[in-house]
């Protein structure tokens, strides 16, 4: 539902940016922390449960088809908006606040245990 509301706000802004020559036909990247939202936005077959759900997701699906939006999944540890909308673990909150406050250096826990950077 939130994805559809965000798309409704995004499309008019994209139109204005296009008119003043800033957007130039490229899709606007929209970040979602729900991988299922990304799947639903890229497939008409995903929402089968109800007509209401199909209407809400059609807005997002059409925006992707018309190249207005490009959905991208982002992990909770990088979704800074979560610290404003729900309870999160202290470590995650500390990482988010590093970004929000624009602190110097790498954020806490910037390298996960099983990444290629730590394997070297």
VEXGU-485379 format. One line per 2 residues: number of its first residue (from 0); their letters; for each residue x, y, z of C-alpha. Coordinates in nm, 4 decimals, m for minus. Example, Ala and Ser with C-alpha at 12.3 -4.5 7.8 and 13.67 -1.06 7.14 Angstrom:
VEXGU-485379
0> AS> 1.2300 m0.4500 0.7800; 1.3670 m0.1060 0.7140
END
This chain:
VEXGU-485379
0> XX> 0.0000 0.0000 0.0000; 0.2824 0.2385 0.0870
2> XX> 0.4523 0.1592 m0.2435; 0.1408 0.2679 m0.4337
4> XX> 0.1175 0.5903 m0.2340; 0.4833 0.6654 m0.3029
6> XX> 0.4344 0.6029 m0.6748; 0.1393 0.8454 m0.6751
8> XX> 0.3753 1.1110 m0.5358; 0.6630 1.0146 m0.7656
10> XX> 0.4888 1.0337 m1.1044; 0.3965 1.4065 m1.0942
12> XX> 0.7456 1.4981 m0.9723; 0.8957 1.2935 m1.2568
14> XX> 0.6740 1.4887 m1.4987; 0.7971 1.8240 m1.3704
16> XX> 1.1608 1.7080 m1.3795; 1.1091 1.5860 m1.7361
18> XX> 0.9597 1.9215 m1.8410; 1.2582 2.1187 m1.7070
20> XX> 1.5039 1.8749 m1.8641; 1.6466 1.7049 m1.5557
22> XX> 1.5041 1.3527 m1.5661; 1.5644 1.2781 m1.9356
24> XX> 1.3614 0.9581 m1.9556; 1.5379 0.7499 m1.6924
26> XX> 1.3531 0.5503 m1.4280; 1.3584 0.6804 m1.0721
28> XX> 1.5087 0.4274 m0.8328; 1.2699 0.3424 m0.5487
30> XX> 1.4107 0.1472 m0.2539; 1.2013 m0.1143 m0.0718
32> XX> 1.3040 m0.3212 0.2296; 1.0439 m0.5819 0.1357
34> XX> 1.1653 m0.8213 m0.1311; 0.8053 m0.9261 m0.1954
36> XX> 0.7187 m0.5663 m0.2891; 0.9942 m0.5742 m0.5505
38> XX> 0.8584 m0.9049 m0.6874; 0.5017 m0.7736 m0.6978
40> XX> 0.6076 m0.4540 m0.8742; 0.7816 m0.6454 m1.1517
42> XX> 0.5155 m0.9125 m1.2113; 0.1425 m0.9031 m1.2825
44> XX> 0.1089 m1.2636 m1.1648; 0.2234 m1.1978 m0.8061
46> XX> m0.0919 m1.0519 m0.6408; m0.3587 m1.3215 m0.6745
48> XX> m0.5377 m1.2967 m0.3402; m0.7950 m1.0198 m0.3872
50> XX> m0.9240 m0.7540 m0.6234; m0.8296 m0.4838 m0.3724
52> XX> m0.4695 m0.6013 m0.3626; m0.4589 m0.6263 m0.7427
54> XX> m0.5778 m0.2636 m0.7752; m0.3168 m0.1393 m0.5271
56> XX> m0.0308 m0.3254 m0.6921; m0.1350 m0.2336 m1.0470
58> XX> m0.0238 0.1247 m0.9810; 0.3285 0.0085 m0.8986
60> XX> 0.3408 m0.2477 m1.1790; 0.2367 0.0109 m1.4383
62> XX> 0.4936 0.2614 m1.3104; 0.7655 m0.0002 m1.3608
64> XX> 0.6340 m0.0940 m1.7077; 0.6275 0.2735 m1.8120
66> XX> 0.9813 0.3245 m1.6799; 0.8689 0.5775 m1.4162
68> XX> 1.0150 0.3730 m1.1306; 1.2820 0.1094 m1.0847
70> XX> 1.2244 m0.0962 m0.7667; 1.5362 m0.2026 m0.5770
72> XX> 1.5526 m0.4125 m0.2604; 1.7539 m0.2711 0.0279
74> XX> 1.8412 m0.4508 0.3514; 1.7069 m0.3338 0.6871
76> XX> 2.0570 m0.2345 0.7953; 2.0678 0.0216 0.5133
78> XX> 1.7024 0.1374 0.5208; 1.7495 0.4577 0.7200
80> XX> 1.3764 0.5389 0.7145; 1.3083 0.2372 0.9391
82> XX> 1.4479 0.4236 1.2399; 1.1613 0.6725 1.2006
84> XX> 0.8806 0.4231 1.1475; 0.9360 0.1174 1.3670
86> XX> 1.1319 m0.0308 1.6538; 1.4678 m0.1659 1.5440
88> XX> 1.7686 m0.3246 1.7119; 2.0168 m0.0900 1.8787
90> XX> 2.3011 m0.1833 1.6403; 2.0825 m0.1117 1.3394
92> XX> 1.9652 0.2174 1.4919; 2.3284 0.3201 1.5534
94> XX> 2.4122 0.2472 1.1911; 2.1123 0.4489 1.0705
96> XX> 2.2023 0.7448 1.2909; 2.5549 0.7417 1.1467
98> XX> 2.3981 0.8152 0.8071; 2.1339 1.0570 0.9351
100> XX> 2.3892 1.2657 1.1270; 2.6403 1.2469 0.8387
102> XX> 2.9198 1.1326 1.0711; 3.2687 1.0854 0.9269
104> XX> 3.4139 0.7421 0.8563; 3.2542 0.4074 0.7935
106> XX> 2.9234 0.3347 0.9653; 2.9110 0.0673 1.2365
108> XX> 2.8936 m0.2885 1.1025; 2.9615 m0.1744 0.7465
110> XX> 3.1223 m0.5078 0.6624; 2.9134 m0.8152 0.7303
112> XX> 3.0831 m1.1339 0.8484; 3.0498 m1.3295 0.5233
114> XX> 3.1394 m1.0674 0.2643; 3.4138 m1.0907 0.0041
116> XX> 3.5933 m0.7959 0.1669; 3.6376 m0.9859 0.4945
118> XX> 3.7366 m1.3094 0.3215; 4.0623 m1.1557 0.2004
END
